[in-house]
Amino acid sequence: MEPVPLDAATLPPFSNQRGCPRCGARYEIRVHFDRDCAEVRGDHFHQLCRCGHRWLERCSENPVRAA
């Protein structure tokens, strides 16, 4: 059974000011934009630190919802 994808609005907002939640690094973090994927529905970013930690963030603090 596949998990139900999260809504991007439930993710923390994207920020270049925060570092990796695991190791605290603030550099060499790969960021990929995605609209929809198996994990999250809506515009969001996948981030990958060089320590191997991955996390997701939404595009803005005020996500625009479709009417």
GUNULUM-258772 format. One line per 3 residues: number of its first residue (from 1); their letters; for each residue z, x, y of N, C-alpha, C. Coordinates in steps of 0.05 Angstrom, whole numbers, plus 5000, padded with zeros to 4 digits. Layout:
// residues N
NUM> a> Z/X/Y/Z/X/Y/Z/X/Y  ...
***
This chain:
// residues 67
1> mep> 5000/5017/4976/5000/5000/5000/5000/5018/5025  4980/5013/5043/4979/5029/5067/4998/5019/5088  5010/5037/5104/5029/5028/5125/5013/5015/5148
4> vpl> 5027/4997/5162/5015/4984/5185/5016/5004/5209  4993/5008/5222/4993/5027/5245/5012/5018/5267  5024/5037/5281/5040/5032/5305/5022/5024/5328
7> daa> 5034/5010/5348/5020/5005/5373/5026/5029/5391  5006/5040/5405/5009/5063/5422/5030/5058/5443  5035/5033/5452/5055/5028/5473/5083/5034/5464
10> tlp> 5088/5037/5438/5114/5043/5428/5120/5073/5427  5099/5090/5432/5103/5119/5432/5114/5128/5459  5127/5152/5459/5136/5163/5485/5111/5171/5502
13> pfs> 5113/5171/5529/5091/5179/5545/5084/5209/5543  5058/5215/5546/5049/5243/5545/5060/5258/5569  5067/5283/5564/5076/5300/5585/5071/5329/5578
16> nqr> 5060/5344/5596/5056/5373/5592/5082/5388/5598  5102/5374/5608/5127/5387/5616/5146/5390/5593  5144/5373/5573/5162/5375/5549/5149/5394/5529
19> gcp> 5166/5407/5515/5157/5426/5494/5157/5412/5467  5153/5428/5447/5154/5419/5419/5182/5409/5413  5184/5385/5401/5210/5374/5394/5225/5391/5373
22> rcg> 5210/5406/5357/5223/5423/5336/5232/5450/5346  5213/5466/5358/5219/5493/5365/5222/5498/5395  5214/5478/5412/5217/5481/5441/5195/5495/5455
25> ary> 5175/5505/5440/5153/5520/5452/5138/5502/5472  5130/5513/5495/5116/5498/5516/5088/5509/5519  5078/5524/5500/5052/5537/5502/5039/5535/5475
28> eir> 5013/5539/5475/4997/5539/5451/5001/5514/5434  5003/5491/5447/5005/5465/5434/4977/5452/5435  4965/5446/5412/4939/5434/5411/4942/5404/5416
31> vhf> 4925/5393/5433/4926/5364/5440/4899/5352/5434  4899/5330/5419/4875/5315/5413/4878/5286/5422  4858/5276/5437/4858/5248/5445/4847/5232/5422
34> drd> 4858/5208/5418/4848/5190/5397/4850/5161/5408  4831/5144/5401/4833/5115/5409/4847/5099/5388  4839/5101/5364/4851/5087/5341/4849/5105/5317
37> cae> 4870/5105/5301/4870/5121/5276/4886/5106/5255  4890/5117/5232/4905/5104/5211/4935/5102/5219  4944/5119/5237/4973/5119/5245/4979/5102/5269
40> vrg> 4961/5101/5288/4967/5088/5314/4942/5072/5324  4947/5048/5334/4926/5032/5347/4929/5034/5377  4908/5041/5391/4908/5044/5420/4905/5074/5428
43> dhf> 4900/5079/5453/4896/5106/5463/4921/5122/5461  4919/5146/5449/4942/5163/5445/4933/5192/5440  4953/5210/5440/4948/5238/5435/4962/5247/5409
46> hql> 4948/5264/5394/4961/5278/5371/4966/5306/5381  4990/5316/5377/4997/5343/5386/5006/5359/5362  4997/5384/5362/5004/5403/5340/5013/5429/5352
49> crc> 5038/5436/5346/5050/5462/5356/5042/5483/5336  5043/5508/5345/5036/5530/5326/5058/5534/5305  5081/5521/5308/5102/5523/5287/5095/5503/5265
52> ghr> 5075/5486/5269/5067/5467/5248/5076/5439/5253  5094/5435/5273/5104/5408/5278/5082/5391/5292  5080/5366/5283/5060/5347/5295/5076/5323/5306
55> wle> 5066/5312/5329/5078/5288/5340/5056/5273/5356  5063/5248/5362/5044/5230/5376/5056/5222/5403  5039/5219/5423/5048/5208/5449/5026/5190/5460
58> rcs> 5034/5170/5475/5015/5152/5488/5003/5165/5512  4982/5153/5523/4967/5166/5545/4980/5165/5572  4996/5144/5577/5009/5142/5603/5035/5127/5600
61> enp> 5051/5127/5622/5076/5113/5621/5073/5083/5623  5050/5075/5634/5045/5046/5637/5019/5039/5623  5020/5036/5597/4995/5031/5582/4983/5004/5590
64> vra> 4957/5003/5593/4943/4978/5600/4938/4963/5574  4946/4938/5574/4942/4921/5550/4917/4904/5554  4902/4900/5533/4878/4883/5534/4887/4854/5537
67> a> 4872/4839/5553/4878/4810/5557/4869/4793/5534
***
